[in-house]
Amino acid sequence: MDEWLKYHVALLMSGLVPALYAAETSMKQLGETRDLLVLSVRATKEALRGLRDAGYSPSPPVVRGFEYVPEPICVWAIGWLMRNEYAKVSVEGHARDGRDEMTYLFDELCVIIDQSDVDTDAIDRLAPYYDPDTPPYPDGKRDISMNWGGLVAPALGVGTLALAFRHLRSRASADSAAERESRGVQYEVVGPEDATAVVFTHGFALDRETWREQVATLSESYRVLSWNLPGCGKSAESSDPVRFDVASRRLLDALDDEGIDRAVLVGQSMGSLLSQYIASHYPDRVRALVHVGGFPLHEGFSRPMIELMGLHARALKFMPERALYDVFGRLVARTPEARQYVKQTSARTGKENMVSLERGLLEDIEEGIPELTDVPQLVVVGEHEYFPLRKKAKEWSERLPNSVYTTVPDAGHIANHDAPTEFNEMLISFLETLDQSTSE
């Protein structure tokens, strides 16, 4: 058992996990960055050789076969696996939430490997990425040449790799996600086609990765769609920010393409406001609303407050970019991982788009909606949400005709990202209650 555990750590911590951190904890990004796949394969083989050289027998014995599989085959197979939904569900969340644990296991593995005479060049190149402050590896980079020697490898090696991925391939087919584009909107849809549809809309300057833990958890029982608002995050280079009227129409077009007539809209902050706009203008498309760090679009802020917020939008233009992204992360997130995500994603959005987004948002807030929506609603706030927003959300929930108000412990403005497990339990409970009321 001791040897089995050591080899299990070697297979994951030496190459795959640090490569995943280098790809900003995105399996898809890792699968599309060949350099990281090559380093991951080489680091894993170095770790396996290191354990054997240190006197530990491969456990199970079939693990040794990985050393004989040609590098191009390993890179192709692992790249394919990283790009499917099962890899995201099974590995990505654990790596993201357990970074301290992963780092500890890696350090303990290195203590053993250092006792051997095995060269650890790939391990050494990936090791810095366990530090969250290390800048990510360039997305999609392909500068490292693969080792094409030994393509006529022992049949045992190839068979070992095939067996290792056979089960995961079948699971991936069952849980497959579709990344698509509709009228310039990038989105992902996953889950049973005949299940209740749940749509996730992110907050200001972020992207659909805000909801990765929710998508992974809900996709087994619900039809889940998450999308990037135009001009935000990974969509910043291909689109410009738009007002709520345009954004809502583009989302509905995507829903039409997927055959989704009605959906539960889950929105974080600005995403909550857009959900309210859609519920007001297209009520037949909305089954229920879930708000995370949201506030009312109907009579949400007074005119003087909106003018004050406008000063903030103008101030953004003069703030140094690096400081802007760092401050933004600290303002809206509580955990180090969530702050790092906000910092990196807002940097992708860029200061120019952030200024444009905020100006458009203020105009949408000022226009508002004519009345409160009467669909079932769940209002969620983090325990450490800013008091004015927490107070306004509480008062708003009390005004809504059919609403539940709840607080996520030890979470901030992005409560679903700060405390995903607790938030998921609240969301699933609400959805189950919604389904029960519909069936009665």
Backbone torsions as a table, in degrees:
resi	resn	phi	psi	omega
1	MET	NA	-38.5	179.9
2	ASP	-61.1	-43.8	179.7
3	GLU	-68.7	-37.7	178.4
4	TRP	-59.7	-44.5	-180.0
5	LEU	-64.0	-41.2	-179.5
6	LYS	-64.2	-42.0	179.1
7	TYR	-70.9	-32.0	175.3
8	HIS	-62.3	-44.4	177.0
9	VAL	-62.7	-42.3	-179.0
10	ALA	-61.3	-41.3	-178.3
11	LEU	-64.3	-29.2	-176.2
12	LEU	-103.0	-50.1	-168.6
13	MET	-78.9	-24.1	-176.4
14	SER	-72.7	-39.4	-174.5
15	GLY	-129.2	-51.0	-172.9
16	LEU	-62.9	-49.3	-175.3
17	VAL	-66.2	-49.5	178.0
18	PRO	-64.2	-32.3	175.6
19	ALA	-65.2	-36.6	176.6
20	LEU	-64.7	-41.8	176.3
21	TYR	-63.9	-36.9	178.8
22	ALA	-64.9	-25.1	178.2
23	ALA	-97.6	27.3	176.6
24	GLU	61.1	35.5	178.4
25	THR	54.6	39.0	177.5
26	SER	-119.7	112.2	178.5
27	MET	-58.3	-41.9	-179.4
28	LYS	-61.8	-45.0	179.8
29	GLN	-64.3	-38.6	176.6
30	LEU	-62.8	-43.8	-179.4
31	GLY	-63.6	-20.4	-178.9
32	GLU	-102.8	4.4	-179.9
33	THR	-115.6	94.8	-171.8
34	ARG	-61.3	-36.6	-179.9
35	ASP	-55.7	-43.8	-178.9
36	LEU	-68.8	-34.9	176.6
37	LEU	-65.0	-42.0	178.7
38	VAL	-62.4	-47.5	179.6
39	LEU	-63.0	-37.6	179.6
40	SER	-63.1	-45.3	179.3
41	VAL	-63.0	-46.6	-178.2
42	ARG	-64.5	-40.9	-179.7
43	ALA	-64.8	-39.6	178.8
44	THR	-63.1	-43.9	179.0
45	LYS	-65.6	-37.1	176.1
46	GLU	-62.1	-42.4	-178.9
47	ALA	-65.9	-40.8	178.8
48	LEU	-63.9	-43.0	178.0
49	ARG	-65.8	-37.2	179.9
50	GLY	-63.4	-41.1	178.6
51	LEU	-65.2	-43.8	178.8
52	ARG	-62.5	-42.1	-179.3
53	ASP	-66.0	-27.5	178.8
54	ALA	-83.6	0.2	173.9
55	GLY	102.2	11.4	-179.2
56	TYR	-102.6	125.0	-179.4
57	SER	-76.1	140.8	179.6
58	PRO	-56.4	133.4	-179.5
59	SER	-143.9	118.6	-4.4
60	PRO	-68.9	159.5	-174.7
61	PRO	-56.2	-29.1	-177.8
62	VAL	-63.2	-18.9	-179.7
63	VAL	-58.0	-34.1	-177.0
64	ARG	-62.5	-25.2	179.8
65	GLY	-59.3	-26.1	-179.8
66	PHE	-59.8	-32.0	-178.3
67	GLU	-65.4	-22.5	-175.3
68	TYR	-95.9	-8.8	-179.6
69	VAL	-74.5	128.2	-179.3
70	PRO	-56.4	143.1	-175.8
71	GLU	-55.3	-45.1	-179.1
72	PRO	-60.0	-35.8	179.3
73	ILE	-68.2	-42.5	178.0
74	CYS	-60.7	-46.0	-177.7
75	VAL	-62.2	-44.5	179.7
76	TRP	-62.5	-47.7	-175.0
77	ALA	-65.2	-45.1	-178.8
78	ILE	-69.8	-37.1	176.4
79	GLY	-60.7	-41.8	177.4
80	TRP	-62.3	-44.4	-178.2
81	LEU	-63.0	-40.3	-177.4
82	MET	-65.5	-24.5	-175.7
83	ARG	-88.0	2.1	180.0
84	ASN	-108.9	165.0	-170.3
85	GLU	-67.8	-32.2	-177.4
86	TYR	-63.2	-38.5	178.5
87	ALA	-61.9	-39.7	179.4
88	LYS	-63.0	-43.1	-177.7
89	VAL	-69.2	-41.2	-170.2
90	SER	-84.8	-28.0	-173.0
91	VAL	-121.3	-43.0	-169.7
92	GLU	-58.5	-47.4	-177.9
93	GLY	-65.0	-41.6	-179.6
94	HIS	-63.5	-42.8	179.3
95	ALA	-63.5	-37.5	-177.3
96	ARG	-70.7	-43.5	-174.8
97	ASP	-83.5	-21.5	-175.9
98	GLY	-113.8	40.8	-174.5
99	ARG	-61.4	-41.0	179.0
100	ASP	-62.7	-42.8	178.4
101	GLU	-62.5	-44.1	179.8
102	MET	-62.1	-42.3	-179.7
103	THR	-63.2	-41.9	179.6
104	TYR	-61.8	-46.0	-179.7
105	LEU	-63.7	-39.5	178.0
106	PHE	-63.0	-44.9	179.4
107	ASP	-60.7	-41.4	178.8
108	GLU	-65.9	-37.4	176.7
109	LEU	-63.2	-41.9	-179.5
110	CYS	-63.4	-33.8	177.5
111	VAL	-59.2	-41.0	179.7
112	ILE	-71.2	-47.5	-176.1
113	ILE	-64.6	-31.9	179.2
114	ASP	-63.7	-17.1	178.0
115	GLN	-78.3	-11.7	-178.1
116	SER	-98.3	175.7	178.2
117	ASP	-102.5	15.5	-176.6
118	VAL	-76.5	135.6	175.0
119	ASP	-67.8	136.1	-176.3
120	THR	-124.0	42.7	-176.9
121	ASP	-59.8	-47.3	-178.4
122	ALA	-67.6	-40.8	177.4
123	ILE	-59.9	-43.7	-179.0
124	ASP	-64.9	-32.8	-179.9
125	ARG	-73.2	-30.7	-178.9
126	LEU	-89.7	-23.7	-174.5
127	ALA	-52.9	-40.6	-177.8
128	PRO	-59.6	-20.1	-176.0
129	TYR	-76.4	-7.3	170.6
130	TYR	-67.8	-21.6	176.3
131	ASP	-82.4	118.1	-177.0
132	PRO	-63.6	-15.7	179.1
133	ASP	-84.6	-7.1	177.5
134	THR	-71.1	127.4	179.6
135	PRO	-58.7	144.7	-178.3
136	PRO	-65.8	157.1	176.4
137	TYR	-72.9	142.9	-178.5
138	PRO	-55.1	127.2	-177.3
139	ASP	-61.8	127.6	175.4
140	GLY	79.7	6.5	-175.3
141	LYS	-66.1	141.2	-175.4
142	ARG	-136.9	44.4	-175.6
143	ASP	-87.4	-23.6	-177.4
144	ILE	-81.5	126.3	179.2
145	SER	-77.3	136.4	177.0
146	MET	-80.3	155.8	176.1
147	ASN	-87.4	106.6	-176.3
148	TRP	-90.8	2.8	178.9
149	GLY	-72.3	153.5	174.7
150	GLY	72.8	31.7	179.6
151	LEU	-67.3	-25.5	174.3
152	VAL	-88.1	72.2	-175.5
153	ALA	-83.9	162.7	176.6
154	PRO	-56.5	139.9	-178.6
155	ALA	-58.5	-29.5	178.8
156	LEU	-59.8	-41.0	-178.4
157	GLY	-64.3	-47.1	-179.4
158	VAL	-64.6	-42.5	179.2
159	GLY	-62.5	-37.1	178.6
160	THR	-61.5	-46.5	-179.5
161	LEU	-64.0	-40.4	-179.5
162	ALA	-62.8	-42.9	179.3
163	LEU	-66.1	-34.9	-177.4
164	ALA	-65.3	-31.0	-175.9
165	PHE	-104.8	-4.2	-175.8
166	ARG	-61.5	-47.6	-179.3
167	HIS	-65.8	-42.2	-179.4
168	LEU	-65.7	-34.3	179.4
169	ARG	-64.1	-42.5	179.6
170	SER	-66.7	-39.3	177.9
171	ARG	-65.8	-39.2	-179.2
172	ALA	-63.6	-38.1	179.2
173	SER	-64.7	-37.8	-179.8
174	ALA	-70.0	-34.3	-175.0
175	ASP	-104.3	19.5	-169.7
176	SER	-60.0	141.6	176.8
177	ALA	-110.8	150.0	179.1
178	ALA	-114.2	119.9	173.8
179	GLU	-94.9	123.3	-172.2
180	ARG	-136.4	173.3	177.8
181	GLU	-136.6	134.9	179.8
182	SER	-136.3	114.3	179.6
183	ARG	52.7	40.8	178.2
184	GLY	86.2	-1.8	179.4
185	VAL	-97.5	126.7	177.6
186	GLN	-93.1	130.4	-179.3
187	TYR	-149.4	166.3	176.1
188	GLU	-129.0	137.2	178.5
189	VAL	-129.9	136.5	-175.4
190	VAL	-153.1	154.5	177.8
191	GLY	109.9	169.1	-178.3
192	PRO	-58.9	132.8	-175.5
193	GLU	-67.6	-26.2	-177.0
194	ASP	-95.5	7.9	-177.8
195	ALA	-89.9	167.7	174.9
196	THR	-56.3	132.8	-178.0
197	ALA	-88.0	133.7	177.4
198	VAL	-126.3	125.3	-177.5
199	VAL	-112.7	128.0	-179.2
200	PHE	-106.4	126.2	178.3
201	THR	-121.4	124.4	-174.7
202	HIS	-78.1	177.1	-178.3
203	GLY	-95.0	-170.2	-174.3
204	PHE	-55.6	123.4	172.3
205	ALA	67.1	10.9	-179.5
206	LEU	-104.8	-158.9	177.0
207	ASP	-151.9	-175.0	-171.7
208	ARG	-66.4	-14.1	176.6
209	GLU	-63.8	-15.5	173.0
210	THR	-52.2	-32.5	-171.6
211	TRP	-104.9	17.0	-172.2
212	ARG	-58.9	-39.0	179.7
213	GLU	-69.0	-36.2	179.6
214	GLN	-70.5	-41.8	178.8
215	VAL	-61.7	-44.8	-179.4
216	ALA	-61.8	-38.2	-176.6
217	THR	-78.6	-42.4	-173.8
218	LEU	-83.2	-18.3	-170.5
219	SER	-66.4	-16.7	177.8
220	GLU	-73.0	-27.9	-173.4
221	SER	-120.6	-13.3	-175.4
222	TYR	-129.5	156.3	172.5
223	ARG	-84.6	107.9	-169.0
224	VAL	-110.6	128.4	175.5
225	LEU	-124.0	125.3	173.7
226	SER	-122.7	145.0	-172.6
227	TRP	-144.8	162.2	175.7
228	ASN	-99.7	124.4	171.9
229	LEU	-63.6	142.1	179.8
230	PRO	-54.3	137.3	177.4
231	GLY	82.6	6.9	-175.3
232	CYS	-118.6	143.6	173.3
233	GLY	52.1	-128.0	-177.0
234	LYS	-70.6	-9.0	176.4
235	SER	-96.1	1.7	-174.8
236	ALA	-64.1	-35.7	-176.7
237	GLU	-77.0	-21.5	-174.9
238	SER	-105.8	-4.0	-177.6
239	SER	-155.1	162.8	179.0
240	ASP	-109.6	155.1	177.6
241	PRO	-58.8	147.3	-179.9
242	VAL	-133.8	163.5	176.7
243	ARG	-78.1	170.8	-175.9
244	PHE	-61.3	-35.1	-177.9
245	ASP	-63.2	-40.7	179.5
246	VAL	-74.7	-44.0	-178.8
247	ALA	-60.5	-42.3	-178.6
248	SER	-64.9	-39.9	179.9
249	ARG	-66.1	-36.8	179.7
250	ARG	-69.3	-37.3	176.6
251	LEU	-65.4	-44.4	-179.9
252	LEU	-63.4	-34.0	175.3
253	ASP	-62.2	-41.7	178.2
254	ALA	-64.4	-40.9	177.2
255	LEU	-63.2	-39.7	176.9
256	ASP	-61.5	-42.8	179.6
257	ASP	-61.1	-30.9	-178.9
258	GLU	-92.9	1.8	179.4
259	GLY	71.1	28.0	-180.0
260	ILE	-98.9	113.6	-178.5
261	ASP	-83.6	-47.2	-178.8
262	ARG	-132.0	148.8	-177.5
263	ALA	-148.1	157.2	168.0
264	VAL	-84.5	122.0	-178.6
265	LEU	-97.3	122.1	178.1
266	VAL	-112.5	118.2	-176.2
267	GLY	-129.1	141.8	177.7
268	GLN	-107.2	122.6	176.9
269	SER	54.3	-109.9	178.9
270	MET	-58.9	-33.0	176.8
271	GLY	-63.7	-32.7	175.7
272	SER	-65.0	-42.0	178.9
273	LEU	-62.6	-42.8	178.9
274	LEU	-64.7	-39.2	177.6
275	SER	-60.0	-41.6	178.2
276	GLN	-64.3	-38.9	178.2
277	TYR	-61.1	-45.3	-179.6
278	ILE	-64.9	-42.8	179.8
279	ALA	-62.5	-32.7	-179.9
280	SER	-75.9	-41.9	-174.8
281	HIS	-91.8	-22.8	-179.5
282	TYR	-134.8	62.3	-172.7
283	PRO	-61.4	-26.7	-178.6
284	ASP	-73.9	-8.6	-179.2
285	ARG	-97.9	-4.5	-171.9
286	VAL	-117.6	126.3	178.6
287	ARG	-92.7	-37.8	179.8
288	ALA	-164.4	166.8	179.4
289	LEU	-127.5	142.1	173.2
290	VAL	-126.9	127.1	-176.4
291	HIS	-115.0	131.1	176.8
292	VAL	-120.7	112.9	-176.3
293	GLY	63.6	31.1	-177.4
294	GLY	-97.8	174.1	176.5
295	PHE	-151.8	163.6	-171.5
296	PRO	-70.0	135.2	172.7
297	LEU	-83.2	-20.1	174.4
298	HIS	-88.5	110.9	-179.9
299	GLU	54.0	45.5	-177.1
300	GLY	-75.1	-44.6	-178.2
301	PHE	-136.1	149.6	177.9
302	SER	-75.2	164.8	178.8
303	ARG	-59.5	-45.9	178.0
304	PRO	-59.5	-37.7	179.4
305	MET	-66.6	-39.6	178.6
306	ILE	-64.3	-38.9	177.3
307	GLU	-64.4	-38.1	177.8
308	LEU	-65.4	-40.5	176.8
309	MET	-63.9	-31.1	177.4
310	GLY	-63.9	-32.0	176.1
311	LEU	-64.0	-35.1	178.2
312	HIS	-65.0	-40.6	179.1
313	ALA	-61.5	-39.8	179.0
314	ARG	-70.0	-33.5	-179.5
315	ALA	-67.4	-29.1	179.4
316	LEU	-57.4	-33.3	-176.9
317	LYS	-62.7	-27.2	-174.1
318	PHE	-102.9	1.5	-178.4
319	MET	-87.7	132.2	177.3
320	PRO	-56.5	138.4	-172.9
321	GLU	-58.3	-48.6	-176.2
322	ARG	-60.4	-41.6	178.9
323	ALA	-67.3	-36.9	-179.4
324	LEU	-59.4	-49.4	-177.0
325	TYR	-67.1	-37.2	179.8
326	ASP	-67.6	-45.4	179.6
327	VAL	-64.5	-41.3	179.6
328	PHE	-60.2	-44.1	178.5
329	GLY	-60.0	-42.0	-178.6
330	ARG	-71.0	-28.6	-178.5
331	LEU	-74.7	-39.1	-169.9
332	VAL	-102.8	-15.7	-177.8
333	ALA	-122.7	159.7	-176.7
334	ARG	-113.8	-42.0	-177.7
335	THR	-82.4	153.4	179.2
336	PRO	-57.9	-40.9	-178.7
337	GLU	-65.9	-42.6	179.4
338	ALA	-65.6	-39.6	177.8
339	ARG	-63.5	-40.2	178.4
340	GLN	-64.2	-40.9	177.5
341	TYR	-61.0	-47.1	-179.3
342	VAL	-62.4	-42.9	-179.4
343	LYS	-61.1	-47.7	-177.7
344	GLN	-68.8	-40.9	-176.5
345	THR	-72.9	-39.4	176.9
346	SER	-66.2	-31.5	175.8
347	ALA	-65.9	-35.9	175.2
348	ARG	-65.1	-40.8	178.2
349	THR	-62.0	-43.5	177.0
350	GLY	88.8	150.3	-176.0
351	LYS	-63.0	-40.8	-178.5
352	GLU	-59.9	-44.7	178.1
353	ASN	-68.2	-34.9	178.5
354	MET	-63.1	-41.5	177.4
355	VAL	-62.5	-46.1	180.0
356	SER	-63.8	-40.9	178.2
357	LEU	-60.3	-46.1	-176.3
358	GLU	-67.6	-38.0	177.7
359	ARG	-62.8	-46.3	178.2
360	GLY	-64.1	-39.0	179.4
361	LEU	-61.8	-42.3	179.7
362	LEU	-63.4	-37.5	177.6
363	GLU	-66.2	-40.3	178.3
364	ASP	-66.8	-38.7	178.0
365	ILE	-64.4	-42.1	-179.6
366	GLU	-64.0	-40.6	178.6
367	GLU	-69.8	-39.1	176.5
368	GLY	61.8	-160.3	174.8
369	ILE	-130.6	154.5	-170.6
370	PRO	-68.7	-26.9	-177.4
371	GLU	-157.4	164.9	177.3
372	LEU	-67.6	143.5	177.7
373	THR	-81.3	146.5	-173.0
374	ASP	-107.6	12.7	176.9
375	VAL	-75.7	161.0	175.7
376	PRO	-57.7	138.2	-176.2
377	GLN	-140.2	146.7	174.5
378	LEU	-118.8	119.9	-179.9
379	VAL	-105.3	116.0	-175.4
380	VAL	-116.6	132.4	174.9
381	VAL	-131.5	149.9	174.7
382	GLY	-76.3	149.8	179.0
383	GLU	-56.8	-33.1	-177.5
384	HIS	-105.3	21.8	173.4
385	GLU	-60.9	150.7	178.7
386	TYR	-59.3	136.2	-171.5
387	PHE	-54.4	-45.6	-179.3
388	PRO	-58.7	-40.0	179.7
389	LEU	-71.5	-38.7	178.4
390	ARG	-64.2	-41.6	179.6
391	LYS	-65.8	-43.0	-178.9
392	LYS	-66.6	-38.5	179.1
393	ALA	-64.3	-39.6	179.0
394	LYS	-63.9	-46.9	179.2
395	GLU	-64.0	-38.8	179.2
396	TRP	-62.5	-46.3	179.9
397	SER	-60.6	-36.4	179.5
398	GLU	-68.9	-27.5	178.2
399	ARG	-80.3	-26.5	-177.3
400	LEU	-68.8	141.8	-176.2
401	PRO	-72.2	-22.7	-175.0
402	ASN	-147.2	78.1	-171.1
403	SER	-137.4	149.6	173.2
404	VAL	-120.4	131.6	179.3
405	TYR	-110.1	132.9	-179.7
406	THR	-147.5	155.8	-177.4
407	THR	-118.5	135.7	177.7
408	VAL	-94.9	119.9	-178.5
409	PRO	-62.4	144.3	173.0
410	ASP	53.1	42.6	179.9
411	ALA	-135.6	157.4	179.4
412	GLY	-108.8	-141.1	-174.5
413	HIS	-64.8	-40.0	177.2
414	ILE	-95.7	70.5	-172.7
415	ALA	-61.5	-35.2	-178.6
416	ASN	-67.4	-26.0	-179.6
417	HIS	-91.1	-36.3	178.5
418	ASP	-67.5	-40.3	-176.5
419	ALA	-136.8	71.3	-173.3
420	PRO	-62.2	-38.7	-177.4
421	THR	-63.7	-48.7	-179.8
422	GLU	-63.5	-43.2	179.7
423	PHE	-64.1	-42.9	-179.4
424	ASN	-58.7	-39.5	178.6
425	GLU	-62.0	-42.2	178.9
426	MET	-65.7	-43.0	-178.1
427	LEU	-65.9	-46.2	-179.4
428	ILE	-63.0	-40.1	177.7
429	SER	-60.1	-43.2	178.8
430	PHE	-64.1	-43.9	-178.8
431	LEU	-65.7	-39.6	178.4
432	GLU	-64.5	-41.0	176.8
433	THR	-63.0	-39.3	178.6
434	LEU	-62.9	-43.8	179.8
435	ASP	-66.0	-38.4	179.2
436	GLN	-64.2	-43.8	-179.4
437	SER	-65.2	-30.4	179.9
438	THR	-73.4	-36.6	-177.2
439	SER	-77.2	-19.2	-177.6
440	GLU	-76.6	NA	NA
